[in-house]
C-alpha cells in the first residue's frame, strides 16, 4: 500500500517522465523514418512512372555489362566507353520498364522457347550476329553446350568470354530486342491506312506535269553576302523546336577553361632527360629495355619498309647508317625524339602465309604433308583461333606471334613450308605454315625510336592554379568575373549544359563540374576543377530547365544558324534578286544569272524529290497546282530559289484500286517507321526522373 501511495503522490512527475520517454521514442522513430525516406530518395538513379531503380540495382547492371564488354573486347574500357556504357544501361532500363508495363497489359511476352529458337533456330537473333559475325551459330551452340553441361568455369579458363554472366547479358539483350520487335509490330499492324488516305495517294499519282525551271542554288551565295540576325535564328528555332526536345535537364553557365601547357622549364627538363640517356641509347647493343622502360614508343625488333617512315625520320632512315643517330629534336610541338638505325636489309615487305597451330606432333606432320600435297585443303575445318591466312608484315608477326616464330616465317622462301614448336614447361604446341607469296624486295630498316612527351610539371600546374585562384579571390560574384575576366587574361564562355553531359565546351572529363552546376544555385561559383589538361571554373547563370536545347549554348546557336537560318537567308536573298529583275521569263533569268533552263518531267504530288531539283516540296506543290503556261515564282525552296513554267499536265486515267492504294500508303515513310515512333512516344510521354547526375 505504501508503494502505491508513493506512486500516487508522484503521478504528475511520472507522467512527465513517461511523456518525455514517449516523445523521445516517437521523435527518434520519426527521425529514423525520415532518414530512411531521405536515403531512399537519394538512392534513386532513375524513376520511371513511379517505379524507382536504386543505385545498387543500376550499378549491378552496369558492372555486369562492363565485365561483358571487357571480356568480349579483351581490354579495359576507357572513359568514353564507360560513359557510353552507362547511357546504354540507362536506355535499356527505361525501355524494359516501359515495355514490361505496357506489354503486360497487352499480353505480350518473350518465352524461353522463343529465346531458344533465336539462339539455335534457322534464323538466329541479330544480336548474336552483331557480336560474333559468321561464327554466331557455332558460338551459340558452344554456349548452349556449356549451359547443358554446367561447364562455364572450365571453358572460361581457355576462352575468357565464355562466362555465365556473358551469356545472361546476351540472352537479356535478345529477349529485350524481341519484345521491342513484338511491340512495334503490334502497333504497326494495328494502325492501317484509311480510304481517304488511299484516295489522296491515288490523286497524287494520277495527275502529273512537266515544267521548265531556272534554279538559283543557295550554296553559290557567299556567307558574307547575307546577314543572319538573332531574330532570324530564334524564328527558325521556334519553327523547328520540336526537333530539339531533350530527355534531360539543362542549365545555363559561364565557364573559364585554362589549357595547361608546358613551360619553357618543362621543355628544358625533358631535353635534359634525353641528353642524359643519349650516350647509352647510341652505343648499347640492345636498346629494347631502355626504350620500352622510358619511351612513349615501344621497340619492335623487326625490319620496316623505309617508305613507312615520315618526316625527319624518313630522311634519317634513307640517308643514315647504323653508326649514325638522329639527334634529339622537337616533333609535333611537345614530343622530343631521337632515333637509331639498328640494322638495314633488302627483303620483301610482306608475305602471304597460311598457318595452323595444333597440340600434337602427329597433327603437325599431317598438316605439313597437306601443305606439300594439297595446300588448298590444309586449313579445312580449322577455326579462327586455330588457323591464320593472309598478308603479313614482319612487324605484325613479331607483335602477334613473337620474335622466334616471326624469324621462322620471314626466313622462309616463297612456296616453302615452315614449322615451329613452342614449349612451356612440359607442354608444347606446334605451328605449321607455308609462304604462298611475297612482295618484291625493298629497302627496310630496323629502327629504335626514343621519344618523351613534354607535359606541364607540377610547378607549372601550381603557377597556373595560383593565377586562376587569385582571380576568383578578387572576383567573388559572377558579375565581377564577367566584368574583369578579359583584363585578367581569362575568357568567360557562356554555354548550356545537359545533366547527362561529361564535357563542357572543349573540356573533356568534366563530370564533376557538371555535377556542381546541377547541385547548386544560380549565382554560385565553383572551386577550380582539374579536368585532364585543363583548369575549369563554372559559374551558374540560369535556373535548371526542362525541355529543349537552349540558344544560350553558343555551340547550339551556331548549329541552328548554319543549318537553318543561313541557308534560308541565302534563299531569300536569291528570291529578292529574282524579284528585282524586270524580265522574269525563264530565258531572261537564265541570261541575267548565268543559269540554265532545265526541264522536269513526270512530276506528281506524291514525289518527295525531283531529279535536278532535289528535295524541294514547295516547288513540287507549286508545279502540280499551276495551270499550263503559267509562270510561277520565285519559290523559296529549301536550298534554292526557283522560277518555273508548267509545260503540260496529264491525267493518267489510272484505275482506282483502294486496297492497292492503302498498301502504297502503308509503304510510305510515316507508316514504315510507325513502330519506332510509337516506342519514342512511349518514352516521351513517360514520367521519367533522371538522377544519374548524383551518382555518375
C-alpha positions in Angstrom: 0.0 0.0 0.0 2.8 2.3 0.9 4.3 1.8 -2.5 1.0 2.5 -4.3 0.5 5.7 -2.2 4.0 6.8 -3.1 3.2 6.3 -6.8 0.0 8.3 -6.5 1.9 11.1 -4.8 4.3 11.3 -7.7 1.9 10.6 -10.5 2.4 14.0 -12.2 6.1 13.6 -12.2 5.8 10.1 -13.5 3.5 11.3 -16.3 6.0 13.9 -17.3 8.8 11.3 -17.3 6.8 8.8 -19.4 5.7 11.7 -21.7 9.3 12.6 -22.3 10.2 9.0 -22.9 7.4 8.5 -25.4 8.2 11.8 -27.1 11.8 10.7 -27.4 10.7 7.4 -28.8 8.3 8.9 -31.3 10.8 11.7 -32.4 13.5 9.1 -32.7 11.2 6.9 -34.8 10.3 9.9 -37.0 13.9 10.9 -37.4 14.8 7.3 -38.3 11.9 7.1 -40.7 12.7 10.5 -42.2 16.3 9.5 -42.6 15.2 6.3 -44.3 12.9 8.2 -46.6 15.6 10.8 -47.4 18.1 8.0 -48.0 15.6 6.3 -50.3 15.1 9.5 -52.3 18.9 9.9 -52.5 19.3 6.3 -53.6 17.2 6.7 -56.8 19.2 6.7 -60.0 16.1 6.9 -62.1 12.3 6.7 -61.6 10.0 5.6 -64.4 6.3 6.2 -63.9 6.8 5.9 -60.1 9.0 2.8 -60.2 12.4 3.5 -58.9 15.7 1.9 -59.8 18.2 2.1 -56.9 21.9 2.8 -57.2 22.6 -0.8 -56.1 20.3 -2.2 -58.9 21.6 0.1 -61.5 25.3 -0.3 -60.6 24.9 -4.1 -60.6 23.6 -4.0 -64.2 26.3 -1.5 -65.1 29.1 -3.7 -63.7 27.7 -6.8 -65.3 27.6 -5.1 -68.7 31.1 -3.6 -68.1 32.5 -7.1 -67.4 30.7 -8.4 -70.5 32.3 -5.7 -72.8 35.7 -6.1 -71.2 35.8 -9.8 -71.8 34.4 -9.5 -75.3 36.9 -6.9 -76.3 39.8 -8.2 -74.3 40.7 -4.8 -72.8 39.6 -2.3 -70.2 37.1 0.4 -71.1 38.3 4.0 -71.4 36.4 7.0 -70.1 34.4 7.5 -73.3 33.4 3.8 -73.5 32.4 3.8 -69.8 30.2 6.9 -70.4 28.5 5.2 -73.3 28.0 2.0 -71.3 26.3 4.0 -68.5 24.0 5.5 -71.1 23.3 2.1 -72.7 22.3 0.7 -69.3 20.1 3.7 -68.7 18.4 3.3 -72.0 17.8 -0.4 -71.5 16.4 0.2 -68.0 13.8 2.7 -69.3 12.8 0.6 -72.4 12.4 -2.5 -70.3 10.4 -0.9 -67.6 8.1 0.8 -70.1 7.7 -2.3 -72.2 7.1 -4.6 -69.3 4.3 -2.2 -68.1 2.5 -1.9 -71.4 3.3 -5.3 -72.8 1.9 -6.9 -69.6 -1.4 -5.1 -70.3 -1.3 -6.2 -73.9 -0.4 -9.8 -73.2 3.0 -9.7 -75.0 5.9 -11.6 -73.7 9.0 -13.5 -74.8 9.1 -17.1 -73.8 12.0 -19.4 -73.1 11.1 -21.4 -76.2 11.3 -18.2 -78.4 14.8 -17.4 -77.0 15.9 -21.0 -77.7 14.7 -20.6 -81.3 16.5 -17.3 -81.6 19.7 -18.9 -80.4 19.6 -22.3 -82.1 16.9 -22.0 -84.8 17.3 -21.3 -88.5 17.0 -17.6 -88.1 19.2 -16.7 -85.1 18.9 -13.3 -83.4 20.7 -10.3 -85.0 22.2 -9.7 -81.5 24.3 -12.9 -81.9 25.4 -11.9 -85.4 26.3 -8.5 -84.2 28.7 -9.9 -81.6 30.1 -13.0 -83.4 29.6 -12.4 -87.1 29.6 -15.6 -89.3 30.7 -17.6 -86.2 27.4 -16.8 -84.4 25.7 -20.2 -84.9 28.8 -22.0 -83.7 29.3 -19.7 -80.7 25.6 -20.0 -79.8 25.9 -23.8 -79.9 29.0 -23.6 -77.8 27.3 -21.6 -75.1 24.3 -24.0 -75.2 26.7 -26.9 -74.5 28.2 -25.0 -71.6 24.7 -24.5 -70.1 23.7 -28.1 -70.5 27.0 -29.4 -69.0 27.3 -26.6 -66.5 30.9 -26.2 -67.6 31.4 -22.4 -67.7 34.3 -22.4 -65.2 36.3 -24.9 -67.3 35.6 -23.1 -70.6 36.4 -19.6 -69.2 39.9 -20.7 -68.3 40.6 -21.2 -72.0 38.1 -18.7 -73.5 37.7 -15.6 -71.3 34.4 -14.5 -72.9 32.7 -17.9 -72.2 31.2 -17.0 -68.8 27.7 -17.4 -67.4 27.4 -13.7 -66.9 28.2 -13.0 -70.5 25.6 -15.4 -71.7 23.0 -13.9 -69.4 23.8 -10.5 -70.9 23.4 -11.8 -74.4 20.1 -13.6 -73.5 18.7 -10.4 -71.9 19.6 -8.4 -75.0 18.0 -11.0 -77.2 14.8 -11.0 -75.1 14.6 -7.2 -75.0 15.2 -6.9 -78.7 12.5 -9.4 -79.4 10.0 -7.7 -77.1 10.7 -4.3 -78.8 10.1 -6.1 -82.2 6.8 -7.5 -81.0 5.5 -4.2 -79.6 6.5 -2.3 -82.7 4.9 -5.0 -84.9 1.7 -4.8 -82.9 1.5 -1.1 -83.3 2.3 -1.2 -87.0 -0.4 -3.9 -87.5 -3.0 -2.0 -85.5 -2.8 1.2 -87.5 -3.9 0.9 -91.1 -4.4 3.5 -93.9 -8.0 4.5 -94.4 -10.0 5.2 -97.6 -9.3 9.0 -97.5 -5.5 8.4 -97.4 -5.9 5.9 -100.2 -7.8 8.3 -102.4 -5.3 11.1 -101.7 -2.5 8.8 -102.7 -4.3 7.9 -105.9 -5.0 11.6 -106.8 -1.4 12.4 -106.2 -0.2 9.8 -108.6 -3.0 10.1 -111.2 -2.1 13.7 -112.4 1.5 14.5 -113.4 3.1 17.5 -115.0 6.2 18.7 -116.9 7.7 22.1 -116.4 10.7 24.2 -117.2 12.6 26.0 -114.5 15.5 28.1 -113.5 17.1 27.3 -110.2 19.5 29.5 -108.3 21.4 27.5 -105.7 21.8 28.9 -102.2 25.3 27.3 -101.8 26.5 29.7 -104.5 25.8 32.7 -102.2 28.8 33.6 -100.0 28.2 33.7 -96.3 29.4 37.3 -96.2 26.6 38.3 -98.6 23.8 37.7 -96.2 23.2 38.7 -92.6 21.5 36.4 -90.1 20.2 38.2 -87.1 19.4 36.7 -83.7 15.7 37.2 -84.5 16.2 35.0 -87.7 17.8 32.3 -85.6 15.1 32.5 -83.0 12.4 32.3 -85.7 13.9 29.1 -87.2 14.5 27.7 -83.7 10.9 28.2 -82.7 9.6 26.8 -86.0 11.6 23.6 -85.5 11.8 23.5 -81.7 10.2 20.0 -81.6 13.5 18.7 -83.1 15.5 19.8 -80.1 13.4 18.2 -77.3 15.7 16.8 -74.5 15.0 14.0 -72.1 17.2 15.6 -69.5 17.5 18.8 -67.5 19.7 21.7 -68.8 21.3 24.7 -67.2 23.0 27.9 -68.3 26.5 28.5 -67.1 29.6 30.6 -67.8 32.9 28.9 -67.5 36.6 29.6 -67.6 38.9 26.9 -69.0 42.6 27.3 -68.7 44.5 25.0 -71.0 47.6 23.7 -69.2 50.6 23.9 -71.4 54.2 23.1 -70.6 56.5 26.0 -69.7 60.0 26.6 -71.1 61.4 25.0 -67.9 59.3 21.9 -68.7 60.8 21.7 -72.2 64.3 22.2 -70.9 63.8 19.4 -68.3 62.7 16.9 -70.9 65.5 17.8 -73.2 68.0 17.3 -70.4 66.5 13.8 -69.7 67.0 13.0 -73.4 70.6 14.1 -73.3 71.2 12.0 -70.1 70.4 8.8 -71.9 71.7 9.8 -75.4 75.1 8.0 -74.9 73.6 4.8 -73.7 71.0 4.9 -76.5 73.5 5.5 -79.2 76.0 2.7 -78.1 74.1 -0.1 -76.3 74.0 -3.4 -78.2 70.4 -4.0 -77.0 68.2 -0.9 -76.7 64.9 -2.7 -76.1 64.9 -2.4 -72.3 66.0 1.3 -72.3 63.3 2.2 -74.9 60.5 0.1 -73.5 61.1 1.3 -70.0 61.1 5.0 -70.7 60.0 5.9 -74.2 56.5 6.7 -75.5 57.0 4.2 -78.2 58.0 0.5 -77.8 60.9 -1.1 -79.6 59.7 -3.6 -82.3 62.6 -5.9 -83.2 61.6 -6.1 -86.9 62.6 -4.7 -90.3 60.1 -2.0 -91.5 59.7 -0.7 -95.1 61.6 2.6 -95.3 58.6 4.1 -97.1 56.6 3.7 -93.9 58.7 6.3 -92.1 57.8 10.0 -92.5 59.3 13.5 -91.9 62.7 13.8 -90.3 62.7 10.0 -89.5 62.2 9.2 -93.2 65.1 11.5 -94.2 67.3 10.0 -91.5 66.5 6.3 -92.4 67.0 6.9 -96.1 70.4 8.6 -95.7 71.8 7.3 -92.4 73.6 4.2 -91.4 74.0 2.1 -88.2 76.7 4.3 -86.8 74.5 7.5 -87.0 71.9 8.7 -84.6 69.1 11.2 -85.2 69.9 13.8 -82.6 67.2 14.8 -80.0 64.8 17.2 -81.7 61.3 18.5 -81.1 58.4 16.9 -83.0 54.8 17.9 -83.2 55.3 20.8 -80.7 55.6 18.7 -77.5 57.5 15.5 -78.3 61.3 15.2 -78.0 62.6 12.4 -80.2 65.8 10.7 -81.1 66.3 7.6 -83.2 68.9 5.0 -84.1 69.2 2.6 -87.0 69.9 -0.8 -85.6 70.2 -2.6 -89.0 69.3 -2.4 -92.6 68.4 -5.0 -95.2 66.7 -5.5 -98.6 63.8 -8.0 -98.4 60.1 -8.5 -99.2 57.9 -6.0 -97.4 55.0 -8.5 -96.9 54.4 -12.3 -97.2 51.2 -14.1 -97.8 51.1 -17.1 -95.4 48.8 -19.9 -94.3 49.4 -21.3 -90.9 47.8 -23.6 -88.3 48.6 -24.4 -84.6 47.9 -27.9 -83.3 48.6 -29.7 -80.0 50.5 -32.8 -81.2 53.5 -33.5 -83.4 51.5 -36.1 -85.3 48.9 -33.5 -86.3 51.7 -31.1 -87.3 53.2 -33.7 -89.5 49.9 -34.4 -91.2 49.3 -30.7 -91.9 52.8 -30.4 -93.2 52.1 -33.2 -95.6 48.9 -31.5 -96.7 50.7 -28.2 -97.3 53.1 -30.2 -99.6 50.5 -32.2 -101.5 47.1 -30.4 -101.2 47.7 -26.9 -99.8 44.2 -25.7 -100.6 42.8 -28.2 -98.0 45.4 -27.9 -95.3 43.4 -25.5 -93.2 40.0 -27.0 -93.8 38.0 -27.5 -90.6 40.1 -25.2 -88.5 38.5 -22.3 -86.5 39.8 -18.7 -86.5 41.6 -19.5 -83.2 43.5 -22.4 -84.7 44.5 -21.1 -88.1 45.6 -17.9 -89.9 45.9 -16.9 -93.5 46.7 -13.6 -95.2 49.3 -11.0 -95.9 51.6 -10.0 -93.0 54.5 -7.6 -92.4 57.4 -8.5 -90.2 56.3 -6.0 -87.5 52.9 -7.7 -87.4 54.2 -11.2 -87.0 56.6 -10.1 -84.2 53.8 -8.4 -82.3 51.2 -11.2 -82.9 53.3 -14.4 -82.9 56.6 -13.5 -81.2 60.1 -12.9 -82.4 61.1 -16.5 -82.8 58.1 -17.6 -85.0 58.4 -14.3 -86.9 62.0 -15.1 -87.8 60.9 -18.5 -89.0 58.2 -17.0 -91.2 60.4 -14.3 -92.7 63.3 -16.7 -93.1 61.2 -19.0 -95.3 61.3 -18.6 -99.1 58.2 -18.4 -101.3 56.4 -21.7 -101.7 58.3 -23.2 -98.8 57.0 -24.7 -95.6 58.0 -23.7 -92.1 57.5 -25.3 -88.7 57.9 -24.1 -85.1 57.5 -25.7 -81.7 56.6 -23.6 -78.7 57.3 -25.3 -75.4 56.3 -24.1 -72.0 57.2 -26.5 -69.1 56.1 -30.0 -70.2 53.6 -28.7 -72.7 54.2 -28.0 -76.4 52.1 -26.6 -79.3 53.1 -26.9 -82.9 52.9 -24.3 -85.7 53.0 -25.4 -89.3 52.7 -23.0 -92.2 53.6 -22.1 -95.8 54.7 -18.9 -97.5 52.4 -18.7 -100.5 53.6 -15.4 -102.0 55.9 -12.4 -101.3 56.1 -8.8 -102.4 59.2 -7.5 -104.3 62.3 -6.8 -102.1 62.5 -3.3 -100.8 64.9 -1.3 -98.5 63.9 -2.0 -94.9 65.4 -0.8 -91.6 65.2 -1.9 -88.0 64.9 1.4 -86.1 64.8 2.3 -82.4 62.9 5.5 -81.5 63.2 7.1 -78.1 60.5 9.7 -77.5 59.4 11.7 -74.5 56.4 14.0 -74.2 56.7 17.4 -72.7 53.9 17.8 -70.2 53.1 20.6 -67.7 55.1 19.9 -64.5 53.6 20.2 -61.0 55.3 23.6 -60.7 53.6 24.8 -64.0 50.3 23.5 -62.8 50.7 25.2 -59.4 51.6 28.5 -61.1 48.5 28.4 -63.3 46.3 27.3 -60.5 47.6 30.2 -58.4 46.8 32.8 -61.1 43.2 31.5 -61.5 42.7 31.2 -57.8 43.8 34.8 -57.3 41.3 35.9 -59.9 38.5 34.1 -58.1 39.6 35.6 -54.8 39.4 39.1 -56.3 36.1 38.5 -58.1 33.7 36.6 -56.0 30.5 37.1 -58.0 29.5 36.0 -61.5 29.0 39.7 -62.4 32.5 40.7 -61.3 34.0 37.7 -63.1 32.3 38.6 -66.3 33.4 42.2 -66.0 37.1 41.6 -65.2 37.9 38.3 -66.9 39.4 39.7 -70.1 41.6 42.2 -68.3 43.0 39.3 -66.2 43.7 37.2 -69.2 40.8 34.9 -68.9 37.7 34.2 -71.1 34.2 33.7 -69.6 32.4 31.4 -72.1 28.6 31.1 -71.9 27.0 27.8 -72.7 24.2 25.5 -71.8 24.9 22.0 -70.5 22.7 18.9 -70.0 22.6 16.9 -66.8 23.9 13.9 -68.9 27.0 15.8 -70.2 30.5 14.7 -69.4 32.2 17.6 -71.3 31.9 21.3 -71.1 32.8 23.0 -74.3 36.2 21.6 -75.4 37.0 20.4 -71.9 36.6 16.7 -71.5 36.2 14.6 -68.4 34.4 17.5 -66.7 31.6 15.4 -65.0 32.5 16.8 -61.5 31.9 20.4 -62.9 28.6 19.4 -64.5 27.5 17.9 -61.2 28.4 21.1 -59.4 26.2 23.1 -61.9 23.1 21.0 -61.1 23.6 20.6 -57.4 24.0 24.3 -56.6 22.1 27.5 -57.1 22.1 30.4 -59.7 24.9 32.8 -58.9 27.2 30.1 -57.3 30.8 29.8 -58.5 32.6 26.5 -58.3 36.1 25.7 -57.0 38.8 25.0 -59.5 38.4 21.6 -61.1 41.3 19.8 -62.8 39.9 18.1 -65.9 42.5 16.3 -67.9 44.9 19.1 -69.1 42.5 22.0 -68.2 41.7 24.0 -65.1 38.0 24.7 -65.1 35.7 27.1 -63.1 32.0 27.1 -63.5 29.6 30.0 -62.7 25.9 29.2 -62.7 23.9 31.9 -64.6 20.5 30.3 -65.0 18.0 28.0 -63.3 17.6 24.3 -64.1 15.3 24.0 -67.1 13.4 21.1 -68.6 12.6 20.6 -72.2 14.7 21.8 -75.1 18.2 22.7 -76.2 18.8 26.4 -75.5 20.1 29.1 -77.8 22.2 30.4 -74.9 24.5 27.5 -75.8 26.9 29.2 -78.3 27.7 25.9 -80.0 24.0 25.1 -80.4 23.2 28.6 -81.5 25.9 28.3 -84.3 24.4 25.0 -85.3 20.9 26.4 -85.7 22.3 29.5 -87.5 24.3 27.5 -90.0 21.9 24.6 -90.6 18.7 26.6 -90.9 18.8 30.4 -90.7 21.8 30.9 -93.0 20.6 28.8 -95.9 17.1 30.3 -95.6 18.6 33.8 -95.6 20.5 32.9 -98.8 17.4 31.7 -100.5 15.5 34.9 -99.5 18.4 36.9 -101.0 18.0 35.0 -104.3 14.2 35.5 -104.2 14.8 39.2 -103.8 17.4 39.1 -106.7 14.8 37.5 -109.0 12.1 40.0 -108.0 14.4 42.8 -108.8 14.5 41.8 -112.5 12.1 43.3 -114.9 12.3 40.3 -117.2 11.2 37.3 -115.1 10.9 35.0 -118.1 12.9 31.8 -117.7 15.2 32.8 -120.6 15.6 36.3 -119.2 16.5 35.0 -115.7 18.9 32.4 -117.2 20.7 35.1 -119.0 20.8 37.5 -116.1 22.1 34.9 -113.6 24.2 32.9 -116.0 22.0 29.9 -115.2 20.3 27.5 -117.5 16.7 26.5 -118.2 16.1 22.8 -117.1 13.1 20.6 -117.6 11.4 18.3 -115.1 9.1 15.6 -116.4 6.6 13.2 -114.9 6.3 15.1 -111.6 3.4 14.3 -109.4 2.3 15.4 -105.9 3.4 12.1 -104.3 7.1 12.6 -105.1 9.5 13.6 -102.4 12.2 14.8 -104.8 12.7 15.7 -108.4 15.8 14.9 -110.5 17.9 18.0 -110.8 16.0 19.9 -108.1 16.4 17.5 -105.2 14.1 17.6 -102.1 12.0 20.7 -102.8 8.4 20.1 -101.7 7.4 23.7 -102.1 8.4 23.5 -105.8 6.6 20.3 -106.4 3.4 21.6 -104.7 3.6 24.8 -106.8 4.1 23.0 -110.1 1.3 20.5 -109.5 -1.2 23.3 -108.7 -0.3 25.6 -111.5 -2.1 25.7 -114.9 -0.2 25.0 -118.1 1.6 28.1 -119.4 1.6 29.8 -116.0 4.9 31.4 -114.8 5.2 30.6 -111.1 7.7 32.1 -108.7 10.1 32.9 -107.4 9.6 30.0 -105.0 11.6 29.9 -101.8 12.7 26.3 -101.6 14.9 24.5 -99.0 18.2 25.1 -100.8 17.3 27.2 -103.9 15.1 29.9 -105.3 13.1 28.6 -108.3 11.1 30.1 -111.1 9.1 27.6 -113.2 6.6 27.4 -116.0 4.3 24.4 -116.4 4.5 22.9 -119.9 1.7 20.5 -119.7 -0.4 18.4 -117.3 -1.5 14.8 -117.9 -4.3 12.8 -116.3 -3.1 9.3 -116.5 -6.6 7.9 -116.0 -5.4 5.2 -113.7 -7.8 2.7 -112.3 -8.6 3.3 -108.7 -7.8 0.2 -106.6 -8.5 1.1 -103.0 -6.6 -1.8 -101.5 -3.5 -1.2 -103.7 -3.5 2.4 -102.7 -3.8 1.5 -99.0 -0.8 -0.7 -99.4 1.1 2.2 -101.1 0.3 4.4 -98.2 1.4 1.6 -95.8 4.7 1.5 -97.5 5.3 5.2 -97.0 7.8 6.6 -94.5 5.2 7.6 -91.9 3.9 4.0 -91.7 7.2 2.2 -92.1 8.6 4.0 -89.1 5.3 3.9 -87.1 6.6 1.2 -84.7 9.8 3.2 -83.9 7.7 6.4 -83.5 5.4 4.5 -81.0 8.4 3.5 -79.0 9.7 7.0 -78.9 6.3 8.3 -77.9 6.2 5.8 -75.1 9.4 7.3 -73.7 8.4 10.9 -74.4 5.1 10.6 -72.5 6.5 8.7 -69.6 7.2 10.3 -66.2 11.0 9.8 -66.0 13.1 11.3 -63.3 16.8 11.0 -64.2 19.1 11.4 -61.1 22.3 10.0 -62.6 23.9 13.3 -62.0 24.1 12.4 -58.3 25.9 9.1 -59.0 27.8 9.2 -62.3 
